[in-house]
């Protein structure tokens, strides 16, 4: 599966085809745990998120926030490069694996943090047809639950 990114944060839309990026893993969890379980596939539902994931929904699904707040984190994407970097900084016995820090989609070859907010990430099937679009709405900061699992 290839990925393209369209930035809509400027007056003109710029489309960049990223040739090497790909999806390494997809994950979900029906309960509020930090780690999500890798699964063979996920279904993205418009304005809802990942079907069957505890964070899906139009309002915030986090236990520490009121569930009337608009949910801007319906799908979490994390590059495997970030997992590798964090593994090097944390006092973990083993490297972090896909889904372990709560991401639904683990990518490779695109540094998502360099893309502006509002960027549309287009996921293309092997036939080149668009299968899903995810709009980047923010950077997920580690919460206190992360420190309970990993120091650093």
FENMOGI-V830371 format. One record per residue. N is the residue number from 1. RES is the residue in one small letter. SS is DSSP state (alpha for helix, beta for strand, coil for the rest). D_LAST is the distance of its C-alpha to the last C-alpha in whole Angstrom. Layout:
N,RES,SS,D_LAST  N,RES,SS,D_LAST
//
This chain:
1,x,coil,33  2,x,beta,33  3,x,beta,31  4,x,beta,33  5,x,beta,32  6,x,beta,34  7,x,beta,33  8,x,coil,35  9,x,coil,33  10,x,coil,36  11,x,coil,40  12,x,coil,40  13,x,coil,39  14,x,beta,37  15,x,beta,37  16,x,beta,35  17,x,beta,35  18,x,beta,32  19,x,coil,34  20,x,coil,31  21,x,coil,28  22,x,beta,28  23,x,beta,27  24,x,beta,25  25,x,beta,25  26,x,beta,25  27,x,beta,24  28,x,beta,25  29,x,coil,25  30,x,coil,27  31,x,coil,25  32,x,coil,22  33,x,coil,19  34,x,coil,16  35,x,coil,17  36,x,coil,21  37,x,beta,23  38,x,beta,25  39,x,beta,28  40,x,coil,31  41,x,coil,32  42,x,coil,31  43,x,coil,33  44,x,beta,32  45,x,beta,35  46,x,coil,35  47,x,coil,34  48,x,coil,32  49,x,beta,30  50,x,beta,29  51,x,coil,32  52,x,coil,31  53,x,coil,27  54,x,coil,26  55,x,coil,25  56,x,coil,28  57,x,coil,31  58,x,coil,32  59,x,beta,31  60,x,coil,27  61,x,coil,26  62,x,coil,23  63,x,coil,24  64,x,coil,22  65,x,coil,25  66,x,coil,28  67,x,coil,30  68,x,coil,32  69,x,coil,30  70,x,beta,30  71,x,coil,28  72,x,coil,26  73,x,coil,24  74,x,coil,26  75,x,coil,25  76,x,coil,21  77,x,beta,21  78,x,beta,18  79,x,beta,19  80,x,alpha,18  81,x,alpha,17  82,x,alpha,14  83,x,alpha,13  84,x,alpha,14  85,x,alpha,12  86,x,alpha,9  87,x,alpha,10  88,x,alpha,10  89,x,alpha,7  90,x,coil,5  91,x,coil,7  92,x,coil,10  93,x,coil,13  94,x,coil,14  95,x,coil,14  96,x,coil,13  97,x,coil,17  98,x,coil,19  99,x,coil,19  100,x,coil,16  101,x,coil,14  102,x,coil,17  103,x,coil,19  104,x,coil,23  105,x,beta,23  106,x,beta,21  107,x,beta,23  108,x,beta,23  109,x,coil,25  110,x,coil,24  111,x,coil,22  112,x,alpha,22  113,x,alpha,20  114,x,alpha,23  115,x,coil,26  116,x,coil,27  117,x,coil,27  118,x,coil,30  119,x,coil,30  120,x,beta,31  121,x,beta,30  122,x,beta,33  123,x,beta,33  124,x,beta,36  125,x,coil,37  126,x,coil,39  127,x,coil,42  128,x,coil,41  129,x,coil,41  130,x,beta,39  131,x,beta,37  132,x,beta,34  133,x,beta,33  134,x,beta,30  135,x,beta,29  136,x,coil,26  137,x,coil,26  138,x,coil,22  139,x,coil,19  140,x,coil,16  141,x,coil,14  142,x,coil,11  143,x,coil,12  144,x,alpha,11  145,x,alpha,12  146,x,alpha,9  147,x,alpha,7  148,x,alpha,10  149,x,alpha,10  150,x,coil,6  151,x,coil,4  152,x,coil,0
//
